[in-house]
């Protein structure tokens, strides 16, 4: 019986389905927890805690909360770059799950130039948002 459980965890769909389940559980909790108000059990950004500066993803929790409540302008103000990148991240998750459910392992192939571009955008966004 332990062998069967282990093979289930090794199935190519296990990873993306676990990520999707965790995301849905987090979204369900976040839906009723306003991150704009104090007194909630949401994690703080470790980069901001240590440096006092906004990281490229700071505001992401507030952005998702605002999106789930139809507040698109507020989501835009929370984190523009993350809002623009979110559809691509969801598409990657969807592709990962699709391939996993077909029994195939899949990893996105990002060329070094693409990786450098993403890193450059993240660094630039971090600088710009901390100067404002």
N, C-alpha and C positions, 0 to 999 in steps of 0.2 A: 504494500500500500504506500509506503514511503517513496518507493521508486516512481510511482505514478504521480505523486505530488511534485516531486522534483522535476519530472519531465514536463509537467504543466508550467512550472516556473521558467523552464528553458524554452518554451514555445515562443516563436518570434513575435507573437501578439501580446505577450505578457507585459513587456515594458511599456509600450504605448497605451495599453488599456489601463495599466496602473497609474500612469501619468495623467490620463484623462479622468480617471476616477478621483484621484487626489485633487485635480483642478476643479472638478464639479463639487466635491465636498468643501473645498475652500471657498468657492463661489457661493455655495448655499449659506455658509457661515457669514461671509462678507455681506451678502444681500441684506441681512438684518443688523449689521454692525457698521455704523457710520464712522469711517476713519477720519472724518473731518472734526469729530468731537473726541475729547479725551476720555479715558476710562474704559478702554476696550482691550482685548487680549490679542492684539495684532503685533507682529514683530517689528522692531525698529530696524532701520537700515544700519548695518554695522559700519559702512564707510562714513556715513554722516555722523554716527555716534563718535567715531574716533577722530575725524577731521573737522567736523562741523560744516562740511561742504556737501552739496547735492551730487549724488552719483548719477550715471545715465538713466537708471531705472527709478530713481526717487520720484514719488508721486504715482507710481504704477498701481498701488493698492487703491488710492483715491480715484484714479482714472477708471479702474474696473468697476468700482462702486458707482461712480457717476454714469458710466455706460449702462450698467444694469438698471439704473433708475431713469434712463432716457435723457440725461443731462449732458448732451454732446459738447456744448460750449465749455462746460466745467471740465470735462474730460480732456479737451484740447488744452486748457490752461494747466491742468495737472502735469501732463507730460506729452508734448507734441510728438517727439520722435518715437516714443514707445507706442503711441496710438497709431502712427503710420506703419510701424514695424509689426504690430499685432496680427494683421491679416496674413502676413508671410509666415509668422511663427505658427499660426493655426493651420495654414496650408501644409507646413512641414509635419506637424503632428498628425494631420489627416492622412498624408502620404505614408508616414511611418506605420500608422494603424492599418491602413488599407493593405500595405505590403505584408504586414505581420499576420493579418487575418487570412491572407493567401498562402501563409506558411513560408514567407521569404523574409530574410533579414535585410534591412535597408538602413543605410546611413547616407545623409546628404553629402555630396562631394563638392566642397567649397575649395576653389583654387586659391593658392596663396595670395594672389592679387585681390580676390574677393574678400578674403579674411582681413587683409590689410585695409581695404576700403571700409569694412564694417568697424574695425577698430578705430580708424581715423575719424569716422562719423561719430562714434561714441565719445572719443576724447574731445573732439570739437564741440559736441553738444554739452559735455560736462563743463568745459571752459565757458561757453556762451551763457549757459543758464546760471553759473555762479557769478558772472560779471553783472548780470541784470539785477 
